[in-house]
Amino acid sequence: MSEFALNPADMHAASAAADSAAAAARGSDGSDALSALAAALPGSTTAETVPELGSAWEAGVSGWSEEVDSLSHAIDDLAVDGARVDGQAGSAMHGLVGGLGPR
C-alpha cells in the first residue's frame, strides 16, 4: 500500500507561490510587444490581427489566473482540513490509550 504525507506548512507555501504566480501573470502586459510587432510589419495581415491577439492574450491570462487562484484556495483548504483531521485522529488515539505514555 502506498503512503503519502501532507505537510500543512509546505502546502500553505505552495498556495502562496500559486497566488504569486497568478498575480504576476495578471500584471503582465503584452501591449508594448504587440505594438512593436505591428509597427515592424506595417500593412501586413499580422499587423491587422494584433488587436485580436491582444484580446486573446488578456482573456487567456485572466482565465489562467482565475484557475490558479482556485487551485491555491483548494490547496489551503486541504491543508486546513488535513491539520484538523490529524488533530482529531491524535486526540482519538490519545483517548484510546487512556492517556498513557508520552504525549
C-alpha positions as CSV (number, residue, x, y, z in Angstrom):
1,M,0.0,0.0,0.0
2,S,1.3,3.4,-0.9
3,E,1.6,6.2,1.7
4,F,2.0,9.9,1.4
5,A,2.2,12.7,3.9
6,L,0.9,16.2,3.7
7,N,2.8,19.0,5.4
8,P,0.4,21.9,6.0
9,A,3.3,24.4,6.1
10,D,4.5,23.2,2.7
11,M,1.0,23.3,1.4
12,H,0.5,26.9,2.5
13,A,3.8,27.8,0.9
14,A,2.7,26.2,-2.3
15,S,-0.6,28.1,-2.1
16,A,1.3,31.3,-1.6
17,A,3.5,30.6,-4.6
18,A,0.5,29.9,-6.8
19,D,-1.1,33.2,-5.6
20,S,2.1,35.0,-6.5
21,A,2.2,33.4,-10.0
22,A,-1.4,34.3,-10.7
23,A,-0.7,37.9,-9.6
24,A,2.4,38.2,-11.7
25,A,0.5,36.8,-14.8
26,R,-2.3,39.2,-14.1
27,G,0.1,42.1,-14.1
28,S,1.8,41.1,-17.4
29,D,1.1,43.4,-20.3
30,G,2.0,42.4,-23.8
31,S,0.8,45.6,-25.3
32,D,4.3,47.1,-25.9
33,A,5.5,43.9,-27.6
34,L,2.3,43.7,-29.7
35,S,2.7,47.4,-30.7
36,A,6.3,46.8,-31.7
37,L,5.2,43.8,-33.8
38,A,2.5,45.8,-35.6
39,A,5.0,48.6,-36.2
40,A,7.6,46.2,-37.6
41,L,5.1,44.8,-40.1
42,P,3.1,47.7,-41.3
43,G,0.2,46.8,-43.7
44,S,0.6,43.1,-43.0
45,T,-2.0,40.6,-42.0
46,T,-0.1,40.1,-38.8
47,A,-0.3,43.8,-38.0
48,E,-4.0,43.7,-38.6
49,T,-4.5,40.8,-36.2
50,V,-2.5,42.3,-33.4
51,P,-5.7,43.7,-31.6
52,E,-7.3,40.2,-31.7
53,L,-4.1,38.7,-30.4
54,G,-4.0,41.2,-27.6
55,S,-7.6,40.4,-26.6
56,A,-6.9,36.7,-26.8
57,W,-3.8,37.2,-24.6
58,E,-5.8,39.1,-22.0
59,A,-8.6,36.5,-21.9
60,G,-6.1,33.7,-21.7
61,V,-4.1,35.2,-18.9
62,S,-7.2,36.2,-17.0
63,G,-8.7,32.7,-17.3
64,W,-5.4,31.0,-16.3
65,S,-5.0,33.4,-13.3
66,E,-8.6,32.5,-12.1
67,E,-7.8,28.8,-12.3
68,V,-4.6,29.2,-10.4
69,D,-6.4,31.2,-7.7
70,S,-8.9,28.4,-7.4
71,L,-6.1,25.9,-7.1
72,S,-4.4,28.0,-4.4
73,H,-7.6,28.1,-2.4
74,A,-8.1,24.4,-2.8
75,I,-4.6,23.7,-1.5
76,D,-5.1,26.0,1.5
77,D,-8.5,24.3,2.3
78,L,-6.9,20.9,2.0
79,A,-4.1,21.9,4.4
80,V,-6.5,23.2,7.0
81,D,-8.7,20.1,6.7
82,G,-5.7,17.8,6.9
83,A,-4.5,19.5,10.1
84,R,-7.9,19.3,11.6
85,V,-8.3,15.6,10.8
86,D,-4.8,14.9,12.0
87,G,-5.6,16.7,15.3
88,Q,-8.8,14.7,15.7
89,A,-7.0,11.5,15.0
90,G,-4.3,12.3,17.5
91,S,-7.0,13.1,20.1
92,A,-8.8,9.9,19.4
93,M,-5.6,7.9,19.7
94,H,-4.7,9.6,23.0
95,G,-8.2,8.7,24.2
96,L,-7.8,5.0,23.2
97,V,-4.6,4.6,25.1
98,G,-6.2,6.3,28.1
99,G,-3.6,9.0,28.3
100,L,-0.8,6.5,28.9
101,G,2.7,7.2,27.7
102,P,4.3,10.4,26.5
103,R,2.1,13.0,24.9
